[in-house]
Each structure stands twice: as structure tokens, then as C-alpha cells.
């Protein structure tokens, strides 16, 4: 069990490091698959991220209430988008393999 937890932590750390590096290249099926798997694995990060962001923007009480609600919703949305992109990666849907969700990764800020 400890090896499984260590493996998951290492996998998440690798995804985080790769997401930090902003590579600029055309969208293709490989990028879509990578984006989908990354969002499935890291979708849960939306929960603490939204609690923190709302706490900083408003106040801690808002973070624990509104941020929690936003986090739960975005966790479902990001994980669902990840599943969708992972399943449909061979097909150019949407056109040109563009991301279904912006920002395309949980660790990027919105443009």
C-alpha cells in the first residue's frame, strides 16, 4: 500500500513538473491524450485550489463555503473533461484538437 501511495505521489509530481514547463507547439492527438490523462489524474486539485483562491480573493469564510462549492463543481468538470479527451484523443473533436476546458491544465492560470 505504501508503494502505491509513493507511486501516485511521484506520478502527480511528474505531471506537475511537466505542466509547469510551457511548451509551445501545435495541438495534436498526443497532446490531447496527455491533457486528458493529466486532467483525470489532477482533477481533484481543483477542490483545494478553489478554496484557496476564493479565500485570498474574498475571505476565509467565503473560501470554506463558496470556494468549496466551486471546487467540487470544477473537480467534476475537470475530471469529466479529462475522461472525454482521453477517450476521444484519436479524433479531432473539437476541431484541431483544441482544449475542451480553459485553462487546459489545473496548474495554469486562466488567460
C-alpha positions, -999 to 999 in steps of 0.1 A, spaced: 0 0 0 28 24 8 44 17 -26 12 25 -43 9 58 -25 45 67 -33 39 58 -69 9 81 -71 28 109 -54 56 105 -79 32 104 -109 14 136 -97 48 153 -91 59 144 -127 27 157 -142 31 189 -121 67 194 -134 57 188 -170 28 212 -167 50 240 -153 71 239 -184 52 258 -211 59 241 -244 45 259 -274 36 235 -301 6 227 -323 -23 207 -309 -23 171 -319 -37 138 -307 -7 131 -285 -11 165 -267 -49 158 -264 -42 124 -248 -16 139 -224 -40 167 -215 -68 142 -209 -48 119 -187 -33 149 -168 -68 162 -160 -81 129 -149 -52 124 -125 -51 160 -112 -88 170 -114 -91 167 -76 -66 196 -72 -95 219 -82 -110 215 -48 -82 229 -26 -72 254 -54 -107 269 -55 -109 271 -17 -76 288 -15 -83 312 -44 -117 323 -30 -102 327 5 -75 350 -9 -99 370 -32 -127 374 -6 -122 360 29 -117 326 46 -154 321 53 -162 325 16 -133 301 8 -148 275 30 -183 279 16 -183 293 -20 -148 281 -27 -157 246 -16 -188 246 -38 -168 259 -68 -141 234 -61 -164 204 -60 -180 216 -93 -147 222 -110 -133 189 -98 -162 171 -116 -159 193 -147 -121 189 -150 -121 152 -144 -150 148 -168 -132 168 -195 -101 147 -189 -121 115 -194 -137 129 -225 -104 140 -240 -87 107 -231 -115 86 -248 -117 108 -279 -80 116 -284 -77 99 -318 -104 122 -332 -100 159 -340 -130 169 -318 -132 198 -312 -117 209 -345 -79 210 -344 -77 191 -311 -83 223 -292 -88 220 -254 -123 215 -241 -116 234 -209 -96 266 -203 -71 267 -187 -63 234 -202 -44 222 -170 -53 228 -134 -19 243 -127 -21 270 -154 -38 303 -147 -67 315 -168 -58 337 -197 
